[in-house]
Amino acid sequence: MFWKKTWEPEAVLALIGAIAAAFFFGNVAAGLLRQAGVGGFQGDDSLGTVLVGTLSFQGAAVVLGTVFLRFHDASWRELFGSTNWKQCLGLALAVLAGVGPAMFGLKFLSEIVLRQLHFAVADQRAVELLLTAKTPWLSAYLVFFAVVLAPLGEEFFFRGLLFSTAKRYGWPKLGWLGVSFLFALIHLNAPTFLPLFALALALTWLFEKTGGLLAPVLAHSLFNAANLLLLAVAEKYGPARP
């Protein structure tokens, strides 16, 4: 299992701090550029704002993660673990088939409870951006982000780094529950919190089962791709949006 590889706690904390700093300063920079009226940063749905907002976390996780792995004489190939992609793909599909109905039910119940408590029920920000994308380039990038960049960056950060470190140093429950909680929380969407928590547990199980990131990255990518497909179908054949 890859998590048995020793990573110094100081190096892990330094990487977490670097990714957090990249996210913070990236969003600050985007806000300042928007206030200055720079082209591409006029609003939250502008191409420049979206690029900085996504690359400052998921992109930073991939770039800084590469540096981190080299520092520890490791590689993405080693972190991915199994080279049997067909087996990993089959496991990913099986897990999604199993957890999918539960996620749908949790989202449905969450929306009911939120409405009963008079909270607004809104789509995730990424969904809203895709629905309101003003250019084909922005739409294409958002698809790339959802299917490639987000699964790779988030699985490295949550499963490859946080979960593996927590387990390596004797905190398996924190790895399973705490990291899954954080994964669901960072998406900043109340109706999807419980479904994403369930998904995170399933992705962690895949990481444990296969000993690498290939299966959870595939599952994460397929999950996002399926949601994009359902969104496209709903937009074309569903009722018109107000």
C-alpha positions as CSV (number, residue, x, y, z in Angstrom):
1,M,0.0,0.0,0.0
2,F,1.4,3.4,-0.9
3,W,0.4,5.0,2.4
4,K,3.0,3.0,4.1
5,K,5.7,5.1,2.5
6,T,7.1,7.5,5.1
7,W,6.4,11.2,4.6
8,E,7.7,13.6,7.1
9,P,4.9,15.5,9.0
10,E,6.7,18.8,8.4
11,A,6.7,18.2,4.6
12,V,3.0,17.3,4.6
13,L,2.1,20.4,6.6
14,A,4.3,22.5,4.3
15,L,2.5,21.1,1.2
16,I,-0.9,21.7,2.8
17,G,0.1,25.3,3.7
18,A,1.5,25.9,0.2
19,I,-1.8,24.7,-1.4
20,A,-3.9,26.8,1.0
21,A,-1.7,29.8,0.3
22,A,-2.1,29.3,-3.5
23,F,-5.8,29.1,-3.1
24,F,-6.0,32.2,-0.9
25,F,-3.7,34.4,-3.0
26,G,-5.2,33.2,-6.2
27,N,-8.7,34.3,-5.1
28,V,-7.3,37.6,-3.8
29,A,-5.6,38.2,-7.1
30,A,-8.7,37.4,-9.0
31,G,-10.7,39.9,-6.9
32,L,-8.2,42.6,-7.3
33,L,-8.1,42.1,-11.1
34,R,-11.9,42.2,-11.2
35,Q,-11.9,45.5,-9.3
36,A,-9.3,46.9,-11.6
37,G,-11.5,46.1,-14.6
38,V,-9.0,43.8,-16.3
39,G,-10.4,41.9,-19.2
40,G,-11.4,38.3,-18.4
41,F,-12.1,39.2,-14.7
42,Q,-15.3,41.2,-15.0
43,G,-17.4,38.7,-13.0
44,D,-17.4,35.3,-11.2
45,D,-18.3,33.6,-14.5
46,S,-15.5,35.3,-16.6
47,L,-12.8,33.0,-18.0
48,G,-10.0,34.6,-16.1
49,T,-11.8,34.3,-12.8
50,V,-12.7,30.7,-13.4
51,L,-9.2,29.8,-14.4
52,V,-7.6,31.4,-11.4
53,G,-10.2,30.0,-9.0
54,T,-9.8,26.4,-10.2
55,L,-6.1,26.4,-10.8
56,S,-5.3,27.9,-7.5
57,F,-6.5,24.8,-5.7
58,Q,-6.8,21.7,-7.9
59,G,-4.1,22.9,-10.2
60,A,-1.8,23.8,-7.3
61,A,-2.4,20.4,-5.8
62,V,-1.2,18.7,-9.0
63,V,1.8,21.0,-9.5
64,L,3.0,21.2,-5.9
65,G,2.1,17.6,-5.5
66,T,4.6,16.7,-8.2
67,V,7.3,18.6,-6.4
68,F,6.3,16.9,-3.1
69,L,6.6,13.4,-4.7
70,R,9.9,14.1,-6.3
71,F,11.2,15.4,-2.9
72,H,10.3,12.0,-1.5
73,D,11.7,10.0,-4.4
74,A,8.3,9.0,-5.5
75,S,6.2,9.5,-8.7
76,W,2.6,9.8,-9.9
77,R,2.9,6.3,-11.3
78,E,3.8,4.9,-7.9
79,L,1.0,6.9,-6.3
80,F,-1.5,5.5,-8.8
81,G,-0.5,2.0,-7.7
82,S,-2.1,-0.7,-9.8
83,T,-1.3,-0.7,-13.5
84,N,-4.4,-3.0,-14.1
85,W,-6.6,-0.1,-15.3
86,K,-9.4,-2.5,-16.4
87,Q,-9.7,-4.0,-13.0
88,C,-9.6,-0.5,-11.4
89,L,-12.3,0.7,-13.9
90,G,-14.5,-2.3,-13.1
91,L,-14.2,-1.6,-9.4
92,A,-14.9,2.1,-9.9
93,L,-18.0,1.3,-11.9
94,A,-19.2,-1.2,-9.3
95,V,-18.7,1.2,-6.5
96,L,-20.5,4.0,-8.3
97,A,-23.4,1.7,-9.1
98,G,-23.6,0.8,-5.4
99,V,-23.2,4.3,-3.9
100,G,-25.1,6.2,-6.6
101,P,-28.7,5.4,-5.4
102,A,-27.7,6.3,-1.8
103,M,-26.3,9.6,-2.9
104,F,-29.4,10.4,-4.9
105,G,-31.6,9.6,-1.9
106,L,-29.4,11.7,0.5
107,K,-29.6,14.6,-1.9
108,F,-33.4,14.3,-2.2
109,L,-33.8,14.2,1.6
110,S,-31.3,17.1,2.1
111,E,-33.3,19.3,-0.2
112,I,-36.6,18.4,1.6
113,V,-35.1,19.3,5.0
114,L,-33.5,22.5,3.8
115,R,-36.7,23.7,2.2
116,Q,-38.6,22.8,5.4
117,L,-36.1,25.0,7.3
118,H,-36.6,27.8,4.7
119,F,-33.0,27.6,3.3
120,A,-32.4,28.3,-0.3
121,V,-31.6,25.2,-2.4
122,A,-29.1,26.1,-5.2
123,D,-26.9,24.2,-7.6
124,Q,-23.2,23.9,-6.9
125,R,-21.2,26.8,-8.2
126,A,-19.5,24.7,-10.8
127,V,-22.9,23.6,-12.2
128,E,-24.1,27.2,-12.3
129,L,-20.9,28.3,-14.2
130,L,-21.4,25.5,-16.8
131,L,-25.0,26.4,-17.3
132,T,-24.2,30.1,-17.8
133,A,-20.9,29.8,-19.7
134,K,-20.7,32.6,-22.2
135,T,-18.2,31.0,-24.6
136,P,-17.4,27.5,-25.9
137,W,-13.9,27.9,-24.5
138,L,-15.2,28.3,-21.0
139,S,-17.5,25.4,-21.4
140,A,-14.7,23.2,-22.7
141,Y,-12.4,24.1,-19.9
142,L,-15.1,23.4,-17.3
143,V,-15.6,20.0,-18.7
144,F,-11.8,19.4,-18.7
145,F,-11.7,20.6,-15.1
146,A,-14.6,18.4,-14.0
147,V,-13.4,15.2,-15.7
148,V,-9.6,15.5,-15.5
149,L,-8.2,18.2,-13.3
150,A,-10.6,18.1,-10.3
151,P,-10.4,14.3,-9.9
152,L,-6.7,14.2,-10.1
153,G,-6.0,17.2,-7.8
154,E,-8.7,16.4,-5.2
155,E,-7.9,12.6,-5.0
156,F,-4.2,13.4,-4.5
157,F,-5.0,16.0,-1.8
158,F,-7.7,14.1,0.1
159,R,-6.9,10.4,-0.4
160,G,-3.2,10.4,-1.4
161,L,-2.1,13.0,1.0
162,L,-4.5,13.6,3.9
163,F,-5.9,10.1,4.3
164,S,-2.7,8.3,3.8
165,T,-0.9,10.6,6.3
166,A,-3.6,10.2,8.9
167,K,-3.5,6.4,8.6
168,R,0.3,6.3,8.5
169,Y,0.5,8.1,11.8
170,G,-2.2,6.0,13.6
171,W,-5.4,8.0,13.0
172,P,-7.5,5.8,10.7
173,K,-10.9,7.1,11.9
174,L,-9.7,10.7,11.3
175,G,-8.6,9.6,7.8
176,W,-11.9,8.0,7.0
177,L,-14.4,10.4,8.6
178,G,-12.5,13.7,9.0
179,V,-11.1,13.7,5.5
180,S,-14.4,12.7,4.0
181,F,-16.1,15.5,5.9
182,L,-13.6,18.0,4.6
183,F,-14.0,16.7,1.1
184,A,-17.8,17.3,1.3
185,L,-17.4,20.6,3.0
186,I,-15.1,22.3,0.5
187,H,-17.7,22.0,-2.2
188,L,-19.7,24.6,-0.3
189,N,-23.2,23.3,-1.2
190,A,-25.6,22.2,1.5
191,P,-27.8,19.8,-0.6
192,T,-24.8,17.8,-1.8
193,F,-22.9,17.7,1.5
194,L,-24.2,14.3,2.6
195,P,-24.0,12.7,-0.9
196,L,-20.5,13.9,-1.3
197,F,-19.6,12.6,2.2
198,A,-20.9,9.2,1.1
199,L,-18.9,9.5,-2.2
200,A,-15.7,10.3,-0.3
201,L,-16.1,7.2,1.9
202,A,-16.5,5.1,-1.3
203,L,-13.4,6.7,-2.9
204,T,-11.5,6.1,0.3
205,W,-12.5,2.4,0.2
206,L,-11.3,2.2,-3.4
207,F,-8.0,3.7,-2.3
208,E,-7.7,1.1,0.4
209,K,-8.8,-1.8,-1.7
210,T,-6.4,-1.1,-4.6
211,G,-3.5,0.5,-2.7
212,G,-3.3,3.5,-5.1
213,L,-5.1,6.5,-6.6
214,L,-6.0,5.0,-10.0
215,A,-9.4,3.5,-9.0
216,P,-10.6,6.6,-7.0
217,V,-9.5,9.0,-9.7
218,L,-11.4,6.9,-12.3
219,A,-14.5,6.8,-10.1
220,H,-14.3,10.5,-9.4
221,S,-13.9,11.3,-13.1
222,L,-16.8,9.0,-14.1
223,F,-19.0,10.5,-11.4
224,N,-18.4,14.0,-12.6
225,A,-18.8,13.0,-16.3
226,A,-22.1,11.3,-15.5
227,N,-23.3,14.4,-13.8
228,L,-22.3,16.5,-16.8
229,L,-24.2,14.2,-19.1
230,L,-27.3,14.3,-17.0
231,L,-27.0,18.1,-16.8
232,A,-26.8,18.3,-20.6
233,V,-29.8,16.1,-21.0
234,A,-31.8,18.0,-18.5
235,E,-30.9,21.3,-20.2
236,K,-32.0,20.0,-23.6
237,Y,-35.1,18.1,-22.7
238,G,-36.1,19.5,-19.3
239,P,-38.2,22.6,-18.5
240,A,-36.8,25.9,-19.5
241,R,-34.8,27.7,-16.8
242,P,-36.2,31.0,-15.5
